[in-house]
Amino acid sequence: MSARRALAIAAIAGQGVFIVGVAVGSVIEGHGYNVARDDISDLAALTAHHATLARLSLGIAGVLTIAFALLVLRPALRTADGHESVGAWLVAFSLAGWDNVSDAFFRLDCRNADAWCVSTASFESWHGKVHITSYVVAGVATVIAPFLLSRRMRAIDGWRELAGPTRIAGFVIIAALAVTAFTGGTAVQGLAQRFALVLVSLCVVPLAVRVLRLTG
């Protein structure tokens, strides 16, 4: 098996690790943690009760996504004259890539479920601030990536039929992230965030599947 195929398969597995890890972590966290209300990031906070599981699932998923984006997707979308795909770099820095790694290492100071964790208490430390900054950067990368990928796909043999669906996915992602923003601080904030992040994660899968088809 070639390294590219192995990384493509690993990227698909990584999305599964993220989804299963978040699902299991959300169920077992307890101690006031509410799946509908509380963010995924809280599962890896300094005060989380099962932070190791969350950090492992987030870190593994993020690293595998970044490796796939830079080592497989980037060369796969390189034009005949050698022009790189900025979209592939943005996938690496997206919510499915860099932000997952950031959540694993730059942890929030406390969970929203902690009685004393009010207002900005969760990100008062330097690593909490890096956590929030990383989320913003990754969010911007996530919003832009599908449109740059779609544009590049139209110019590459074997990718053209994915250009339209990728562009549509971009608009769906924007809508999902907008809902997450509007529901911030409400009783359904956690659900909105989970839907958006699982959607972003799943959008990596068709890219990896296409690589497998092209290298099969």
N, C-alpha and C positions, 0 to 999 in steps of 0.2 A: 504494500500500500504506500502511495506517495505521501510526502509530508503535507501537501496541500489537502488531500482527501482526509487525512487524519485530523488536521486542524478544522476542517469543515464539519466533520462528524463531532469533534470535541465542542465546537461552537453550538451545535444543536443540543448536545447533552448539557452544555452549560446553561442554556435557557431552562431546561428541565430542572436542573439543580436549583436555580433561582426560584422557580415557581413552587417546587415541592418544599424547599427550605423555608420560604416565607409562609407557606400554608401551615406547615408543621409548627414552626416557631410561633405563629399567631395563635394557634390552638393551645399550646402548652405554656405560653408566657404567664398568663394569669396575673395575680396580684394587682388587679384593677385594670389590666390592659384590655382595651375594647377594640376588636377588629374593625368595627364600623367607624369608630371615631379616631383611633390612633394610627400614626404613620408607621410605615415599615422601618424607617430609620430608628424608631424607638426600640426595636428588637435588638439592636446592637449598641444601645446606649450604655454608658458606664454603670448605670443602675439596673440594667436588664438582668433578668434571672437566668436566661439561656442565651447569653450573648455569643458564646462560642459557636453555636449552631448557626446563628444569623450571620456572623462574621465569615464563617467558612463558606456558606452558600453564596453570599454576596461576593466575596473575594474570588472564589472559583469562577463564578459566572462572569464577573467583570474581566478577569485576566484572560479567560478563554475567548471572550468577545473581542477584546483588544488584539489578541494574537491573530485571530481570524481576519479582522479588519485590515491590519497592517501587513500581515505576511501572506494573506491569500486574496482577499477582496481587492486590495490596492493594486497588485500586479495583474489581477484578472481584468480589471477595468482600465488598464493602461492602454492608451491609443498606440497605433502603429508607429507614430512619430515620437513615442516615449513620454507623452504628457501624462502626469499622474492624476488620479482622481481625488479631488478634495473631499468628495462625498465619503470615500472610504476612511479618511482621517477623521471626519466628523462622526462616523459610526464608532470609531475607537473612543472618542471623547463624549459619546452619548450617555444617556441614562442607563443603557444596558451595559456600557463599557466602563468608562472612567468613574461615573457616579457610584456604581456598585463597589468598585475598589475603594473609593473614597469613604463610603459608608463603613467599610470593614476596618479601615485604619484611622480615619479622622472621626471619632465617635462623638455623639451628643453627650452632654454632661448628665442629663437625666431624662426620664421618660415623662411624657405628658400625664401619664397615670399617677405619677408620684405627687402626693399632696403638696409638697413644697416647691415643685417644679412649675413656677408661674412665669408668665410673660416671656422674657428673653433668657431665662435661667438656663435653658438647655444648650445654648451656644455662647455662653460668656467666655469660655476658655478659647485659646488659640486654635485648638483642634476643632472646637465647635464652630468657630468662624470659618475655618477652611471647609468644613462640612457643608455649610450653607452656601459658600461661594462656589464650591464644586457643583452643587446642585443647579445653581443658576447657569453656570457655564455649560454644563451637560444638557440642561433644558434647551438652551439656545442651539447647541449643536444638533440635538435631536430633532428640533423643528426644521432646521435648514437641510439636514442630510438627505431626506427622501427626494427633495426637489433637485439637488445636485446629482444624486445618483440616477434619477430618472433621465435627466438631460444627458448624462454620460452613456447610459444604457442604450439610448437611441442611436449612438454612434458605434456600438460594439456588436459584432456578430455573436449570436447566441444569447444576447441579453435584451434585445429589442422588445420582445413580447412582455417583459417585466416592467418596461418603462411606464406604461399607463397605470397598472396596479400599484406601482411604487409611488407614483404621484398622488393617487387617490389615498393611499395609506398615509401620506404626509398630511393631508387635510383632516383625516380622521384623528391622527395623533394630535394635531393642533386643537381640535375640538375637545379631545379627552383631557389634555393638559389645561385647557381653559376651564373646564368643569372642575378640575382639581383646584385651580386657583380660586374660583368663585365659592367653592364649598369649604375653603380653609377656615378652621375654627368652628365648624358645625359638627353635628352628630354623625354626618356621613363622609367626613373628610377622608377617613381611612379607606373606605370602600372606593371612593372616587380615585384616590391615589393608586390603589391596587389595580383597578381596571386599567388605568393609564400605563402603569409600569409593566404590567403583564402584556399589554398590547405592544408596547415598544419592544419588549423581549421577544415576543413571537414574530415580530417583523424581521428579526435577524434570520429566522429559520429559512424562509424562501431564498435568501441570498446564499446560504450555505448549501441548500438543496440544488440550486442552479450550478454551483461550482462542482458538486458531485456528479451532476449530469454531464457537464462539459469535460470532466476529467475521467469519466467512466470508460 
